[in-house]
Amino acid sequence: MQIDDILEVSPVIPVIVLERAEDARPLAEALVRGGLRVLEVTLRTPAALEALHAMRAVEGAIVGAGTVLEPSLYDEAIAAGARFVVSPGLTDALVTAAATRMVPLLPGAATASEVMRAREAGFRRLKFFPAESLGGVAALKGYASVFPDVRFCPTGGIGAASAPAYLALSNVACVGGSWPLPAEALAARDWARIEALARAAAALRTPRATVTP
């Protein structure tokens, strides 16, 4: 799968931090039922890789790994079944890893210089992180004229209220956020609430592509 195909599936990519691997499958099922098929499991907890592997078995889910900081994590994510990987930034080691792995990388960029560096390395699809503290919609509007060939997935501080303004930008493919799975709902295993929030997030824009997982 190409990164463009993945980013076009849903308007929102849930950013998932799981402490309990046993919650992975019911959570993924709730999100997919709600219309959010692309799921980013951040590699921030001991349960993350096991959770990613469990979600991979959910019909319709396209599961990736987030917070991939180095090639070893890239390989661990692939072994767990990741279809894509996301990093908050970009290093020479990750550039080399992406060139030799079949699973695509969505690297992060925070400044114009970092966008230029990523473009120079061959990346035209970038994570813009942390979006809200970097200027949010206004910053991305500025980047649109300077980098017309780059599209972004902004993440960081985005919620249900602010997401539509990002999604209206021509250089935004989708947004990432954790609001469809609030901590209290996840702790209570309130899958019905999470499904409802996912459905509302999926309705922010009609999906423009169909990808077979």
C-alpha positions as CSV (number, residue, x, y, z in Angstrom):
1,M,0.0,0.0,0.0
2,Q,1.1,3.5,-0.8
3,I,0.9,6.3,1.9
4,D,-1.5,8.3,-0.4
5,D,-3.9,5.4,-0.4
6,I,-3.9,5.1,3.4
7,L,-4.3,8.9,4.0
8,E,-7.3,9.1,1.7
9,V,-9.4,6.4,3.5
10,S,-10.8,8.4,6.4
11,P,-10.7,12.0,7.4
12,V,-9.4,11.2,10.9
13,I,-6.8,8.7,12.0
14,P,-7.3,7.8,15.7
15,V,-4.0,8.1,17.6
16,I,-4.1,5.2,20.1
17,V,-2.2,4.8,23.3
18,L,-3.1,1.5,24.9
19,E,-2.0,0.2,28.3
20,R,-4.0,-3.1,28.0
21,A,-3.5,-5.3,25.0
22,E,-6.8,-7.1,25.7
23,D,-8.6,-3.8,24.8
24,A,-7.1,-3.7,21.3
25,R,-9.5,-5.8,19.4
26,P,-12.8,-4.5,20.8
27,L,-11.4,-0.9,20.4
28,A,-10.5,-1.5,16.8
29,E,-13.8,-3.1,16.1
30,A,-15.6,-0.1,17.6
31,L,-13.6,2.4,15.5
32,V,-14.0,0.5,12.3
33,R,-17.8,0.1,12.9
34,G,-17.8,3.9,13.3
35,G,-16.1,4.4,10.0
36,L,-12.5,5.0,11.1
37,R,-10.5,2.2,9.4
38,V,-7.0,3.6,9.6
39,L,-5.6,3.2,13.1
40,E,-2.3,4.5,14.5
41,V,-1.1,2.6,17.6
42,T,1.7,4.6,19.2
43,L,4.7,2.7,20.4
44,R,4.7,4.3,23.8
45,T,3.6,1.5,26.1
46,P,4.7,-2.1,26.7
47,A,1.4,-3.3,25.3
48,A,1.7,-1.4,22.0
49,L,3.1,-4.1,19.7
50,E,0.8,-6.8,21.0
51,A,-2.1,-4.4,20.6
52,L,-1.1,-3.6,17.1
53,H,-0.9,-7.3,16.2
54,A,-4.4,-7.9,17.7
55,M,-5.9,-5.0,15.8
56,R,-4.4,-6.2,12.5
57,A,-6.8,-9.2,12.6
58,V,-9.9,-6.9,12.7
59,E,-11.7,-7.0,9.3
60,G,-11.5,-3.6,7.6
61,A,-8.8,-2.2,9.8
62,I,-5.6,-0.7,8.3
63,V,-3.3,-0.6,11.3
64,G,0.0,1.3,11.6
65,A,2.5,2.2,14.2
66,G,3.2,5.7,15.6
67,T,6.1,7.2,17.5
68,V,8.6,5.2,15.5
69,L,11.8,6.8,16.4
70,E,14.5,4.5,15.0
71,P,14.9,1.6,12.5
72,S,14.6,-1.1,15.2
73,L,11.1,0.1,16.0
74,Y,10.3,0.3,12.3
75,D,11.2,-3.4,12.0
76,E,9.4,-4.4,15.2
77,A,6.2,-2.6,13.9
78,I,6.4,-4.5,10.6
79,A,6.8,-7.8,12.4
80,A,3.7,-7.0,14.4
81,G,1.7,-6.4,11.2
82,A,1.9,-2.6,10.7
83,R,0.8,-1.5,7.3
84,F,2.4,2.0,7.7
85,V,4.6,3.7,10.3
86,V,4.6,7.3,11.6
87,S,7.4,9.3,13.1
88,P,7.3,12.7,14.8
89,G,10.4,13.7,12.9
90,L,12.9,12.4,10.3
91,T,16.5,11.2,10.7
92,D,19.0,9.9,8.3
93,A,18.6,6.4,9.8
94,L,14.8,6.5,9.1
95,V,15.3,7.8,5.6
96,T,17.5,4.8,4.9
97,A,15.1,2.4,6.6
98,A,12.1,3.7,4.6
99,A,14.1,3.1,1.4
100,T,14.6,-0.5,2.2
101,R,11.3,-1.5,3.7
102,M,8.0,-2.2,1.9
103,V,5.9,-0.5,4.6
104,P,5.7,3.2,4.0
105,L,6.8,5.9,6.4
106,L,4.9,9.1,7.2
107,P,7.6,11.3,8.8
108,G,6.9,14.4,10.9
109,A,7.9,18.0,10.1
110,A,7.6,21.1,12.3
111,T,9.3,23.8,10.4
112,A,9.9,24.9,6.8
113,S,13.5,23.7,7.0
114,E,12.2,20.2,8.1
115,V,9.7,20.1,5.3
116,M,12.5,21.0,2.8
117,R,14.7,18.3,4.3
118,A,11.9,15.7,3.9
119,R,11.2,16.8,0.3
120,E,14.9,16.4,-0.4
121,A,14.7,12.9,0.9
122,G,11.8,12.1,-1.4
123,F,8.8,12.5,1.0
124,R,5.8,14.5,-0.2
125,R,3.4,13.3,2.5
126,L,4.2,14.5,6.0
127,K,2.9,14.6,9.6
128,F,2.7,18.1,10.9
129,F,3.3,17.8,14.6
130,P,2.5,19.3,17.1
131,A,0.0,21.1,14.9
132,E,-1.8,23.4,17.3
133,S,1.3,24.7,19.0
134,L,3.0,25.3,15.6
135,G,0.4,27.7,14.3
136,G,-2.2,25.2,13.2
137,V,-4.4,26.1,10.3
138,A,-2.6,29.4,9.6
139,A,0.8,27.7,9.4
140,L,-0.5,25.1,6.9
141,K,-2.1,27.8,4.8
142,G,1.3,29.5,4.6
143,Y,2.9,26.2,3.6
144,A,0.4,25.6,0.8
145,S,1.9,28.2,-1.5
146,V,5.5,27.5,-0.6
147,F,5.2,23.7,-0.9
148,P,2.4,23.0,-3.4
149,D,3.5,19.4,-3.8
150,V,3.3,18.5,-0.1
151,R,0.3,17.3,1.7
152,F,0.0,16.9,5.5
153,C,-1.6,14.9,8.2
154,P,-1.6,17.4,11.1
155,T,-1.6,15.9,14.6
156,G,-1.3,17.3,18.1
157,G,-4.0,19.2,20.0
158,I,-6.7,18.8,17.3
159,G,-10.2,18.0,18.4
160,A,-13.7,17.6,17.0
161,A,-14.2,21.4,16.9
162,S,-11.0,22.3,15.2
163,A,-10.7,19.4,12.8
164,P,-13.0,20.7,10.1
165,A,-10.9,23.9,9.6
166,Y,-7.9,21.6,8.9
167,L,-9.8,19.3,6.6
168,A,-10.9,22.3,4.5
169,L,-7.3,23.0,3.5
170,S,-6.2,21.8,0.1
171,N,-2.9,20.6,1.5
172,V,-4.4,18.5,4.3
173,A,-5.1,14.8,3.5
174,C,-6.5,13.9,6.9
175,V,-5.9,14.7,10.6
176,G,-4.8,12.6,13.5
177,G,-6.3,12.9,17.0
178,S,-7.3,11.0,20.1
179,W,-10.7,12.6,20.7
180,P,-12.7,9.7,19.2
181,L,-11.4,7.6,22.1
182,P,-11.4,9.7,25.3
183,A,-9.4,8.3,28.2
184,E,-12.5,7.8,30.4
185,A,-14.4,5.9,27.7
186,L,-11.3,3.7,27.1
187,A,-10.8,3.0,30.8
188,A,-14.5,2.1,31.1
189,R,-14.4,0.0,27.9
190,D,-17.3,2.0,26.7
191,W,-17.1,0.7,23.1
192,A,-20.6,2.1,22.2
193,R,-19.5,5.6,23.0
194,I,-16.2,5.2,21.1
195,E,-18.1,3.9,18.1
196,A,-20.5,6.9,18.2
197,L,-17.5,9.3,18.4
198,A,-15.8,7.5,15.5
199,R,-18.9,7.8,13.4
200,A,-19.1,11.6,14.1
201,A,-15.4,11.9,13.1
202,A,-15.8,9.9,10.0
203,A,-18.7,12.1,8.9
204,L,-16.4,15.2,8.8
205,R,-15.6,14.3,5.3
206,T,-16.8,11.6,2.9
207,P,-14.0,9.1,2.3
208,R,-12.5,9.5,-1.1
209,A,-10.8,6.2,-1.6
210,T,-11.5,2.5,-1.0
211,V,-8.5,0.4,0.2
212,T,-8.7,-3.3,0.6
213,P,-6.9,-4.2,3.9
